[in-house]
Structures are given as structure tokens and as C-alpha cells.
Amino acid sequence: MRNSRTCVALLGLGLFVSACASGGPDAAPPPDTDGPTGPRECEPVNVDLEPQADQRIAVGANDFAFDQLEYSATAGTITFEVTNNGGEEHELAFLPGGGAVPFLDGEADEAALEAAGAFELEAFGPDQSCSATYDLPAGVYTLFCIVSTDDGQTHYDKGMKSTLIVS
């Protein structure tokens, strides 16, 4: 009988300590920086165009730079094979016409990007590769990543930008 009271007392103490250590039963869970199930998975873009691609460009996405300052291609259907070599999620966004990515109040100006015809391969997690295929006319494109960091900056702010010249 004494052993069962001791077990109940220890169990109660353990639940009390556990509840206090976690902030109580009503405490909010810690923030999940990777989403509900971990890092985002690759969502390829225009998979149906990929067989028509006459060019493939490998792009390495590192923390916080692409593997080249400039890429070149010939106008036509191009597949970009992006490998996330970093420890954070990265995206590959395109701004037709080149130039600086527009910001408003410290954040990328999504309305201005949309008006400029920007398009992207959505962010995906580390140690993944993802492809995006586009039919691109000749021109200059700014390649960039605007994923936000914990310090309030974007990867673009930290130098994650490049140029694509399509001739």
C-alpha cells in the first residue's frame, strides 16, 4: 500500500514539474519555423514544359548567395535545376528587366513585383533539388531570394541575388 501511495505522489510530482517546465497546460507551443511538418518540400514549376526545354541551367542556392553572380542562356524553353545547399529554405525568383527588387516598409513589395511580371520557384528546404521550366524571351532578369530571416532581413538583403542574361 505504501508503494502505491509513493508511486501516486511521484507521478503527481512528475506531472507538476512537467506542467511547470512547459509553461503549463495552456502554454502556446514553441514557434515552428519550418512549417507544420518540417522544411517545405519542392513544388516543381511547369513540369509539362520540361520535355520541351532546350537548355538546362544548374543553380546552387547557398546561405546567402547563388553559386554564380551571372548566368546566361539563349531565348527559349529553359529548365532551372536548383539545389538548396544551405541550411535554410531558399527560392528562385525572377524579375524581368533586371534591376533592384522593390521593397516597401522593409518587405518585398509584392504588388510591384507582380506588376513587373516577376515569377518564382517557391521556397523549399535544405538538401533538396527542385526544377522550374519557363519559356523566356531575350532580356535581363534579376534572380533573387526574398525568404525572411529571424533578424528581419531577407536573403536578398544579405546578398542572395544574381543576373540572368537571355540572348
SVG drawing of the C-alpha trace seen along z (x, -y; Angstrom):
<svg xmlns="http://www.w3.org/2000/svg" viewBox="-5 -52 35 54">
<polyline fill="none" stroke="black" stroke-width="0.4" points="0.0,0.0 2.8,-2.4 4.5,-1.7 1.3,-2.6 1.0,-6.0 4.6,-6.7 4.1,-6.0 1.0,-8.2 2.9,-11.0 5.8,-10.7 3.5,-10.6 1.8,-13.7 5.1,-15.5 6.3,-14.5 3.1,-15.9 3.5,-19.1 7.2,-19.5 6.3,-18.7 3.5,-21.2 5.7,-23.9 8.6,-23.2 6.5,-23.5 4.8,-26.7 1.6,-25.0 -1.1,-23.1 -2.4,-26.2 1.0,-27.5 1.4,-28.0 3.7,-25.6 7.1,-26.9 7.1,-28.5 7.6,-26.1 10.0,-27.9 9.9,-25.1 6.1,-24.8 3.8,-22.2 5.8,-19.2 9.3,-20.5 11.0,-22.2 8.8,-22.9 9.0,-20.3 9.9,-21.1 7.0,-22.1 8.3,-21.9 7.1,-24.6 5.8,-23.9 6.7,-20.2 4.7,-19.8 7.1,-22.2 10.3,-20.3 10.4,-17.8 10.5,-20.8 13.4,-22.5 16.4,-23.0 18.6,-24.2 19.2,-23.3 20.8,-25.7 22.1,-24.4 21.7,-26.9 23.2,-26.3 21.3,-28.1 23.6,-28.7 23.2,-30.7 23.0,-33.7 24.1,-33.6 23.6,-31.8 26.6,-29.9 27.1,-32.4 26.8,-36.2 25.7,-35.8 24.0,-33.1 23.4,-33.1 21.0,-31.4 19.5,-31.6 15.9,-32.6 13.5,-29.6 12.4,-27.0 14.8,-26.7 14.8,-24.4 16.4,-25.7 17.6,-22.9 18.0,-24.4 19.8,-22.7 19.5,-24.0 23.0,-23.6 22.2,-25.8 20.8,-25.3 17.7,-27.4 14.8,-27.4 15.5,-29.2 13.5,-30.2 14.5,-31.3 12.5,-34.3 12.9,-36.2 12.4,-39.9 12.1,-40.6 14.0,-43.7 16.7,-43.3 17.4,-45.9 16.7,-46.1 13.9,-44.2 11.3,-46.7 10.8,-47.0 8.1,-48.8 8.5,-49.3 11.3,-46.8 9.5,-44.0 9.4,-43.0 6.7,-44.9 4.6,-42.0 2.3,-44.3 5.2,-46.0 6.8,-42.6 3.5,-41.3 3.1,-44.4 6.7,-43.9 5.8,-40.3 8.0,-38.6 7.7,-34.9 9.2,-32.2 10.1,-28.7 8.6,-28.7 10.9,-28.2 11.9,-24.7 14.0,-23.2 17.7,-22.3 19.3,-19.3 16.6,-19.2 16.7,-19.9 13.8,-21.4 13.2,-22.4 11.3,-25.2 10.8,-25.4 10.0,-28.7 9.7,-29.9 11.9,-33.0 12.3,-35.8 15.6,-37.6 16.3,-40.1 17.9,-40.6 16.4,-39.1 17.3,-39.7 17.4,-36.3 16.7,-36.6 15.5,-35.0 13.4,-37.0 12.9,-34.5 12.9,-36.3 15.4,-35.6 15.0,-35.7 16.7,-39.1 14.1,-40.7 16.2,-40.8 15.6,-38.9 18.1,-36.6 18.1,-39.3 19.2,-41.9 22.1,-39.5 23.3,-39.3 21.2,-36.5 20.8,-37.9 22.2,-37.3 21.7,-38.2 20.4,-36.1 21.1,-37.3 19.0,-35.7 20.1,-36.4"/>
</svg>
